[in-house]
Amino acid sequence: MNLRKLLHSLLILLCFSAFKMNGQEKSSSSATSTPTALATSKSKWGWGIQNGLSLNSFTNEQPHTGYNIGNTGGLFIERNLGKNFYTRLTVGYTGAGGELVTFKDDTRYGLDPMFSFKNVKQSSYLLHSVDTYIDFIYKRKTASNWSYYIGVGGGMANKFGEFEQYDKTGEFIPGIYGTVHNKQFTNRFENYWFNGNGLIGISVPTKSFDLFFETKFIMGVTSVRPNYSYIEFEGVTGALKTNALQFTVGISNLFKKNK
């Protein structure tokens, strides 16, 4: 929890610093009277927004896991560290999660093999979370004036809700089988977890902003469900993490020349 508070404090500090530095740089540029100084003055700070899709999966510590798709989006501030290196702080939303298949069989306890006590349930979970990431990025500009970049980083996801859609198949009455489709809000997963990530992207300049396309792989570091059992049996449990491959498009005004 101390690390959680530290990340939130760092976010507030960097946002304040970005606005403060931008204000100072604009004041400095307006006070400079030579056209050369105006042309070469660049802000070390930038900001951007992005939105896209997240292809999610739970890790395979236990079998019978699969993929689902959620949305992702966010805002970021970025600082030029010099020599093509940048640091980026992102705050956004992600629908994380994945699919799980659960085999319920309470006939082991002497119950009837009917639908409520014996079934197969395929669930798709979306874990709605507010994410905070810090990334370190290396960016190069090409002769055609567009840029490519790669980066690594990590962060924390704070869940504010989770939603399950499922198909449950079993025996309704002796000899008659069927499937029930339903959806519901649940509370089976951790409230927060930590991730690592790697990213790659390209950025194309326009007159007013830079347009970028980015792919990010997110790897779970801590579990989102520490005691999951695919057969709902206490003796067979494992920790689940959630991974994602995200594809986003965004705009930024990074390092444009002041006018």
C-alpha positions as CSV (number, residue, x, y, z in Angstrom):
1,M,0.0,0.0,0.0
2,N,3.0,2.3,0.6
3,L,4.1,1.9,-3.0
4,R,0.5,2.6,-4.1
5,K,0.5,6.0,-2.3
6,L,4.0,6.7,-3.6
7,L,2.9,6.3,-7.2
8,H,-0.1,8.5,-6.7
9,S,2.1,11.2,-5.1
10,L,4.6,11.0,-7.9
11,L,1.8,11.5,-10.5
12,I,0.6,14.7,-8.8
13,L,4.2,15.9,-8.5
14,L,5.0,15.3,-12.2
15,C,1.8,16.9,-13.4
16,F,2.5,20.0,-11.3
17,S,6.1,20.1,-12.6
18,A,5.0,19.8,-16.2
19,F,2.6,22.8,-16.0
20,K,5.2,24.8,-14.1
21,M,8.0,24.1,-16.5
22,N,5.8,24.8,-19.6
23,G,4.8,28.2,-18.0
24,Q,8.5,29.1,-17.4
25,E,9.5,28.1,-20.9
26,K,6.8,30.1,-22.6
27,S,7.8,33.2,-20.5
28,S,11.4,32.7,-21.4
29,S,10.5,32.5,-25.1
30,S,8.4,35.6,-25.1
31,A,11.2,37.5,-23.4
32,T,13.7,36.5,-26.1
33,S,13.9,39.0,-28.9
34,T,16.0,37.2,-31.5
35,P,14.2,35.0,-34.1
36,T,17.0,32.4,-33.8
37,A,16.3,31.8,-30.1
38,L,12.6,31.5,-30.9
39,A,13.2,28.9,-33.6
40,T,15.5,26.7,-31.5
41,S,13.4,26.9,-28.3
42,K,11.8,23.5,-27.5
43,S,9.8,22.4,-24.5
44,K,11.1,19.4,-22.7
45,W,7.6,18.5,-21.6
46,G,4.7,17.2,-23.6
47,W,1.4,15.5,-23.2
48,G,-0.8,13.2,-25.1
49,I,-4.0,11.1,-25.2
50,Q,-4.5,7.5,-26.6
51,N,-7.3,5.0,-27.0
52,G,-7.6,1.5,-28.3
53,L,-8.2,-2.2,-27.7
54,S,-6.8,-4.6,-25.1
55,L,-6.5,-8.4,-25.9
56,N,-6.5,-9.9,-22.4
57,S,-5.6,-13.4,-21.1
58,F,-5.1,-15.0,-17.7
59,T,-1.8,-16.7,-17.2
60,N,-1.8,-20.5,-17.5
61,E,-0.7,-21.5,-14.0
62,Q,-3.9,-23.6,-14.2
63,P,-5.4,-25.0,-17.5
64,H,-8.5,-23.8,-19.3
65,T,-7.8,-20.1,-19.7
66,G,-8.6,-18.0,-22.7
67,Y,-8.8,-14.5,-24.2
68,N,-11.2,-11.6,-24.3
69,I,-11.2,-8.0,-25.5
70,G,-11.5,-4.8,-23.5
71,N,-11.0,-1.1,-24.1
72,T,-8.1,0.9,-23.0
73,G,-7.3,4.6,-23.0
74,G,-5.4,7.3,-21.1
75,L,-3.6,10.6,-20.7
76,F,0.1,11.0,-20.3
77,I,2.8,13.5,-19.8
78,E,6.3,13.0,-21.2
79,R,9.7,14.6,-20.5
80,N,12.8,14.7,-22.7
81,L,15.8,13.4,-20.8
82,G,18.2,14.1,-23.6
83,K,20.0,11.9,-26.2
84,N,16.8,10.5,-27.5
85,F,15.6,9.2,-24.1
86,Y,12.3,10.1,-22.6
87,T,10.2,9.2,-19.5
88,R,6.5,9.0,-19.6
89,L,3.8,8.9,-16.9
90,T,0.4,7.5,-18.0
91,V,-2.9,7.4,-16.2
92,G,-5.8,5.7,-17.8
93,Y,-8.5,3.0,-17.9
94,T,-8.2,-0.6,-18.9
95,G,-10.7,-3.4,-19.2
96,A,-8.4,-6.2,-18.2
97,G,-9.1,-9.9,-17.5
98,G,-9.6,-13.0,-19.7
99,E,-11.6,-16.2,-19.9
100,L,-11.8,-19.1,-17.4
101,V,-13.4,-22.5,-17.6
102,T,-14.6,-24.0,-14.3
103,F,-15.7,-27.6,-13.8
104,K,-18.1,-27.9,-10.8
105,D,-18.8,-31.3,-9.5
106,D,-20.4,-31.5,-6.0
107,T,-21.5,-35.1,-6.5
108,R,-18.2,-35.8,-4.6
109,Y,-20.1,-34.6,-1.5
110,G,-23.1,-36.9,-2.2
111,L,-25.3,-34.3,-4.0
112,D,-27.4,-35.0,-7.1
113,P,-25.7,-34.6,-10.5
114,M,-28.2,-31.9,-11.5
115,F,-27.4,-28.5,-13.0
116,S,-26.8,-26.6,-9.7
117,F,-24.3,-29.1,-8.4
118,K,-22.6,-30.4,-11.6
119,N,-21.8,-28.1,-14.5
120,V,-19.2,-26.6,-16.8
121,K,-19.0,-22.8,-16.7
122,Q,-17.1,-20.7,-19.3
123,S,-16.6,-17.2,-17.9
124,S,-15.3,-14.0,-19.5
125,Y,-14.2,-11.5,-16.9
126,L,-13.6,-7.8,-17.5
127,L,-11.7,-6.2,-14.6
128,H,-12.3,-2.4,-14.8
129,S,-9.3,-0.6,-13.5
130,V,-7.5,2.8,-13.3
131,D,-3.9,2.3,-14.3
132,T,-0.7,4.2,-13.5
133,Y,2.4,3.5,-15.5
134,I,6.0,4.9,-15.7
135,D,7.8,4.1,-18.9
136,F,11.4,4.8,-20.1
137,I,11.5,5.3,-23.9
138,Y,14.2,5.5,-26.6
139,K,13.0,7.5,-29.7
140,R,14.7,8.1,-33.0
141,K,13.7,10.4,-35.9
142,T,14.0,9.2,-39.4
143,A,15.1,11.2,-42.5
144,S,11.4,11.4,-43.5
145,N,10.7,13.2,-40.2
146,W,8.6,10.4,-38.6
147,S,9.8,8.7,-35.4
148,Y,10.0,5.2,-34.0
149,Y,10.4,4.3,-30.4
150,I,10.7,1.4,-27.9
151,G,10.3,1.4,-24.2
152,V,10.0,-0.5,-21.0
153,G,8.2,0.2,-17.7
154,G,5.8,-0.8,-15.1
155,G,2.9,0.3,-13.0
156,M,-0.1,-0.5,-10.9
157,A,-3.8,-1.3,-11.8
158,N,-6.5,-0.2,-9.3
159,K,-9.8,-2.2,-9.8
160,F,-13.0,-0.3,-9.4
161,G,-15.4,-3.0,-10.7
162,E,-15.5,-6.4,-12.4
163,F,-18.1,-8.0,-14.7
164,E,-18.6,-11.6,-15.7
165,Q,-20.4,-13.0,-18.7
166,Y,-20.8,-16.8,-18.7
167,D,-22.3,-19.9,-20.3
168,K,-23.1,-22.7,-17.9
169,T,-23.9,-26.2,-19.2
170,G,-25.3,-29.0,-17.2
171,E,-28.1,-31.5,-16.8
172,F,-31.5,-29.9,-16.0
173,I,-33.4,-33.1,-15.5
174,P,-32.2,-36.7,-16.0
175,G,-31.2,-37.0,-19.6
176,I,-31.9,-33.4,-20.6
177,Y,-28.9,-31.1,-20.9
178,G,-28.8,-27.4,-21.7
179,T,-26.8,-24.2,-21.5
180,V,-27.7,-21.0,-19.6
181,H,-26.2,-17.6,-20.6
182,N,-26.0,-14.9,-18.0
183,K,-24.0,-11.9,-16.9
184,Q,-23.4,-10.4,-13.5
185,F,-21.2,-8.1,-11.4
186,T,-18.8,-10.1,-9.2
187,N,-16.1,-9.5,-6.5
188,R,-13.7,-12.4,-6.9
189,F,-10.5,-10.6,-7.8
190,E,-7.9,-8.5,-6.0
191,N,-8.4,-4.8,-5.7
192,Y,-5.0,-3.9,-7.2
193,W,-2.1,-5.6,-8.8
194,F,1.3,-4.7,-10.4
195,N,2.4,-5.1,-14.0
196,G,5.5,-4.8,-16.1
197,N,5.3,-3.7,-19.8
198,G,7.2,-3.3,-23.0
199,L,6.1,-1.0,-25.9
200,I,6.9,-0.1,-29.5
201,G,5.4,2.6,-31.7
202,I,5.7,5.1,-34.5
203,S,4.9,8.8,-34.5
204,V,4.0,10.9,-37.5
205,P,4.1,14.7,-37.3
206,T,1.4,16.9,-38.6
207,K,1.1,20.7,-38.4
208,S,-0.8,20.8,-35.1
209,F,0.2,17.6,-33.3
210,D,1.9,14.2,-33.7
211,L,-0.1,11.1,-34.6
212,F,1.2,7.9,-33.1
213,F,0.4,4.2,-33.3
214,E,1.5,2.0,-30.4
215,T,1.6,-1.6,-29.4
216,K,2.2,-2.5,-25.7
217,F,2.6,-5.9,-24.0
218,I,1.6,-6.0,-20.4
219,M,2.7,-8.8,-18.1
220,G,1.2,-9.4,-14.7
221,V,3.8,-9.3,-11.9
222,T,1.4,-10.0,-9.0
223,S,-1.7,-12.1,-9.0
224,V,-5.3,-10.9,-9.6
225,R,-6.8,-14.0,-8.1
226,P,-4.5,-15.9,-5.7
227,N,-6.7,-19.0,-5.0
228,Y,-8.4,-19.9,-8.3
229,S,-9.3,-23.6,-8.8
230,Y,-10.6,-24.7,-12.2
231,I,-12.4,-27.7,-10.4
232,E,-13.5,-25.6,-7.4
233,F,-11.5,-27.8,-5.0
234,E,-9.4,-26.3,-2.2
235,G,-6.7,-28.9,-2.8
236,V,-6.1,-27.8,-6.4
237,T,-5.6,-24.0,-6.5
238,G,-3.2,-21.6,-8.2
239,A,-2.5,-17.9,-8.5
240,L,-3.8,-16.2,-11.7
241,K,-2.2,-13.1,-13.3
242,T,-3.5,-11.2,-16.2
243,N,-1.6,-10.3,-19.3
244,A,-2.6,-8.1,-22.3
245,L,-1.5,-7.1,-25.8
246,Q,-2.8,-3.5,-26.4
247,F,-3.1,-1.6,-29.7
248,T,-3.7,2.1,-29.4
249,V,-3.8,5.3,-31.5
250,G,-3.2,8.7,-30.1
251,I,-2.1,12.3,-30.5
252,S,0.5,14.3,-28.7
253,N,2.0,17.8,-28.9
254,L,5.4,16.6,-27.8
255,F,8.4,18.9,-28.3
256,K,6.8,21.2,-30.9
257,K,8.6,24.5,-31.5
258,N,7.1,27.4,-29.6
259,K,5.7,30.2,-31.8
